[in-house]
Amino acid sequence: STIADIGEYYLVRNLPVHELVNHEFIDAFVKKGSCYALSYKTKIDQDNTAALLPNGKLILSVDKDTYEELGLQGHPSRYSGKKVMRYIITIDLTDAGFQPESKKHNRVLWALKEKKPLEFDFLLAWHNTGAEGSTLMSYFSKNQIQALKPKITFSTLRDLQCPVLQSNDLQGKPEESCSTEELFEWLGAVLNQVSLDNKSSSFLSTYCCPEPNTVVEKAFLCTITGFIIPEKIIQLLEQLCCYFSEPKLAYWLTLTVHGFADSPVSWRESEHGFHKGGENLYNFVIFRNLDYWLHMAVGAHDDCPP
């Protein structure tokens, strides 16, 4: 039931960016909850991209030509090399100086609507605690909008070699428990269906499960794919903690969350670059006694997580 309640999100086609800086939108969604938007199927190292963060900041990652045409204040991308070819523009939609008809608001609106109109297909989601007010579906009813539900898949992994873990021992001990790094690597292998038996005949992988390990008769894997907001992830995490409220054979479970590879930000407002794979993810390991480990990982074109 928890997984079924992961919520829906929306895909709006050909949405002009200036629609997101209209005060009608800001008042209805940005100021009345947590509003999330991300340009869809845009490549961070090739295309213009955009994201609206729940703190009300609109982030534009644009190429040099677009930046010069817009004429808005920004700064060079940290990952564009010696010859700057990409710029980052941050617009705070909740700033006190960004009132309707203010000089700042009119300038931004003119740049995005008249000078260099930008439009994207956007993924959108909104979380608010109150039931009253507009909905994204009705607000964008004149646009091409569709409601989407995350894709959920289940699988059972049989006779799976699992590392032995001790919640109070992050470094691991020989013949007693595995380290956090060994677990993280093992998780990557399992999620990518890499064989763990290190057969000499295998040309794909020589990886094997770290030691000490134990064979688990059945392990359950659930994958949820979509535009999933933090509020729903917290809800899922709380439900997973409740899993141990009754006696269970399992000693621990994990929750891994992958960020979008082509998002202009990774952690908070830190700039995100693709480099080789665009990785940005975190992973919770929750133990039976409700101790937990938290892994945070990014690629080479990212700041370290907070």
C-alpha positions in Angstrom: 0.0 0.0 0.0 2.9 2.3 0.7 4.4 1.7 -2.7 1.1 2.2 -4.4 0.8 5.6 -2.6 4.1 6.9 -4.1 2.0 9.6 -5.9 1.7 10.8 -9.4 3.6 13.5 -11.3 3.0 15.4 -14.5 4.5 15.8 -17.9 3.8 19.2 -19.6 4.8 19.5 -23.2 6.3 22.6 -24.8 5.9 24.7 -21.6 7.5 28.2 -21.9 9.8 28.9 -19.0 8.2 32.3 -18.5 5.1 30.5 -17.3 7.1 29.5 -14.2 7.9 33.1 -13.3 4.3 34.3 -13.6 3.1 35.5 -10.2 -0.1 33.5 -10.6 2.0 30.3 -10.7 4.3 31.5 -7.9 1.4 32.3 -5.6 -0.6 29.1 -6.3 2.3 26.6 -6.1 5.7 27.9 -5.2 4.5 29.8 -2.1 2.0 27.2 -1.0 4.0 24.0 -0.8 7.0 22.4 -2.4 7.0 22.7 -6.2 9.4 20.6 -8.4 10.1 20.9 -12.1 12.8 19.4 -14.3 13.2 19.8 -18.1 12.6 16.4 -19.7 15.0 14.6 -22.0 17.5 17.5 -22.1 21.2 16.6 -21.9 23.1 18.7 -19.3 26.4 18.7 -21.3 24.7 19.6 -24.7 21.3 21.3 -24.3 19.8 24.1 -22.3 18.2 22.7 -19.2 16.0 24.0 -16.3 14.9 23.0 -12.8 12.6 24.5 -10.2 13.7 23.6 -6.7 11.3 23.4 -3.7 13.0 26.4 -2.1 11.6 28.5 -5.0 14.8 28.9 -7.0 14.6 28.4 -10.8 18.0 27.1 -12.1 18.8 27.5 -15.8 21.9 25.8 -17.3 22.4 27.4 -20.7 24.9 27.5 -23.5 27.0 30.6 -24.2 24.8 31.9 -27.1 21.6 31.6 -25.1 23.2 33.2 -22.1 24.2 36.2 -24.1 20.8 36.5 -25.8 19.0 36.4 -22.4 21.1 39.1 -20.8 20.3 37.8 -17.3 23.0 37.7 -14.6 24.6 34.3 -14.1 28.0 32.7 -13.7 30.2 30.3 -15.7 29.6 26.6 -15.2 32.3 25.0 -13.0 32.7 22.2 -15.5 32.9 24.1 -18.8 36.7 24.1 -19.1 39.0 27.0 -19.9 36.8 28.3 -22.7 33.5 29.0 -21.0 30.7 27.5 -23.1 28.0 27.1 -20.4 26.5 29.4 -17.8 24.2 29.0 -14.7 21.4 31.4 -14.0 19.6 31.3 -10.7 16.3 33.2 -10.3 14.8 33.3 -6.8 11.0 33.4 -7.3 10.4 34.1 -3.6 12.8 37.0 -3.3 11.4 40.1 -1.8 12.5 42.1 -4.8 10.7 39.8 -7.2 7.3 41.3 -6.7 4.7 41.7 -9.6 5.6 44.7 -11.8 9.0 45.2 -9.9 12.0 46.1 -12.1 13.6 42.7 -11.4 10.5 40.7 -12.3 9.7 42.7 -15.4 13.3 42.2 -16.6 13.3 38.4 -16.1 9.8 38.1 -17.7 10.9 40.2 -20.7 14.1 38.2 -21.2 12.3 34.8 -21.1 9.2 35.9 -23.0 10.4 38.4 -25.6 14.2 38.4 -25.9 15.0 34.7 -25.9 11.9 32.5 -25.3 12.8 29.2 -23.8 10.5 26.2 -23.7 10.9 22.6 -22.6 8.9 19.5 -21.9 8.8 19.6 -18.1 8.3 17.0 -15.4 6.3 18.6 -12.6 5.3 17.6 -9.1 3.8 19.6 -6.2 3.5 18.7 -2.5 1.3 20.7 -0.1 -0.2 19.8 3.2 -3.5 21.6 2.7 -6.2 20.2 0.4 -7.5 23.6 -0.8 -6.2 25.5 -3.8 -5.5 24.8 -7.4 -3.9 21.7 -8.9 -1.2 21.4 -11.5 -3.6 19.5 -13.7 -6.2 22.3 -13.7 -3.7 25.1 -13.8 -2.0 23.8 -17.0 -5.2 22.5 -18.5 -4.6 24.7 -21.6 -1.3 23.0 -22.1 -0.6 19.5 -23.2 -0.4 17.9 -19.8 -0.6 14.3 -18.7 -0.6 12.6 -15.3 1.9 9.8 -14.9 2.5 7.2 -12.2 5.9 5.8 -11.3 6.7 2.5 -12.9 7.0 -0.2 -10.2 8.7 -3.6 -10.7 9.2 -6.5 -8.2 11.6 -9.4 -8.4 12.7 -12.1 -6.0 16.4 -12.9 -5.9 17.0 -16.5 -4.8 20.0 -18.0 -3.0 21.7 -14.5 -2.9 25.1 -14.1 -1.3 24.8 -11.2 1.1 27.6 -9.4 3.1 27.5 -9.9 6.9 27.1 -6.4 8.5 27.4 -5.0 12.0 25.6 -1.7 12.4 28.2 -0.3 14.8 31.2 -1.3 12.6 31.4 0.9 9.5 35.0 -0.2 8.7 34.2 -3.9 9.0 36.5 -6.5 10.6 38.2 -9.5 9.1 36.1 -12.7 9.4 33.4 -10.7 11.3 31.7 -8.1 9.1 32.0 -6.2 5.9 32.6 -2.4 5.5 30.2 0.2 4.2 32.3 0.5 1.0 32.1 -3.2 0.4 28.4 -3.2 0.9 28.0 -0.2 -1.5 29.9 -2.0 -4.3 27.9 -5.2 -3.7 24.7 -3.3 -4.0 25.8 -1.9 -7.3 26.5 -5.4 -8.5 23.2 -6.8 -7.3 21.1 -4.0 -8.8 22.9 -4.4 -12.1 22.4 -8.2 -12.1 26.2 -8.8 -12.1 27.1 -12.4 -11.2 28.8 -12.7 -7.8 30.5 -16.1 -8.3 33.8 -14.9 -9.9 34.0 -17.7 -12.5 37.3 -17.9 -14.4 35.3 -18.4 -17.6 33.5 -15.0 -17.2 34.9 -12.2 -19.4 32.4 -9.7 -18.0 33.1 -9.7 -14.3 35.5 -11.1 -11.8 33.6 -9.6 -8.9 32.6 -11.7 -6.0 30.6 -11.1 -2.8 32.8 -9.6 0.0 33.6 -11.8 3.0 32.2 -12.8 5.4 28.9 -13.4 3.6 25.9 -15.6 4.0 23.4 -17.1 1.5 19.9 -15.7 1.7 17.3 -18.0 0.4 15.0 -15.2 -0.9 15.7 -11.5 -1.2 13.0 -9.0 -2.4 13.9 -6.3 -4.9 11.5 -3.5 -5.7 12.3 -0.8 -8.3 10.3 2.5 -8.6 11.1 4.7 -11.6 9.7 8.2 -12.1 9.8 11.8 -10.8 9.6 11.0 -7.1 9.7 13.9 -4.7 11.6 13.8 -1.3 8.4 13.9 0.7 7.3 10.6 -0.8 10.8 9.1 -0.2 10.6 10.1 3.5 7.2 8.4 3.7 8.6 5.3 2.1 11.6 5.3 4.5 9.4 5.6 7.5 7.3 2.6 6.3 10.5 0.6 5.8 11.5 1.3 9.4 8.1 0.0 10.5 9.0 -3.3 8.7 11.1 -4.2 11.8 8.4 -3.4 14.3 7.5 -7.1 14.1 10.2 -9.9 14.4 11.8 -10.5 11.1 14.5 -12.8 9.8 16.2 -10.0 7.9 19.0 -8.1 9.7 18.9 -5.1 7.4 17.3 -3.6 4.3 18.3 -0.8 1.9 16.7 2.1 0.1 18.7 3.5 -2.9 17.6 6.8 -4.5 19.1 7.9 -7.9 19.0 11.5 -9.0 18.5 12.4 -12.7 21.7 12.1 -14.6 21.0 15.3 -16.5 19.6 17.5 -13.7 21.4 20.9 -13.5 21.7 20.4 -9.7 22.6 17.4 -7.5 22.7 18.2 -3.8 20.8 21.3 -2.7 21.9 23.9 -5.2 25.3 22.4 -6.1 25.9 22.4 -9.8 25.7 19.0 -11.5 27.7 17.9 -14.5 27.4 14.7 -16.5 31.1 13.9 -17.2 30.9 10.1 -17.9 27.7 8.9 -16.2 26.0 11.8 -14.4 25.8 9.7 -11.2 24.2 11.3 -8.1 22.6 9.0 -5.6 22.2 8.1 -1.9 21.5 4.9 -0.1 20.1 4.1 3.3 20.9 0.9 5.1 18.4 0.3 7.9 19.2 -2.3 10.6 16.9 -4.3 12.7 17.7 -2.1 15.8 16.9 1.0 13.6 20.5 2.1 13.4 21.2 3.2 9.8 24.1 3.9 7.4 23.9 6.6 4.7 25.9 6.5 1.6 26.1 9.6 -0.7 27.8 9.4 -4.1 28.4 11.7 -7.1 30.4 11.7 -10.2 33.6 13.7 -10.9 31.6 16.8 -12.1 29.9 17.5 -8.7 30.6 19.1 -5.4 30.9 16.6 -2.5 27.5 16.0 -0.9 26.8 18.1 2.3 
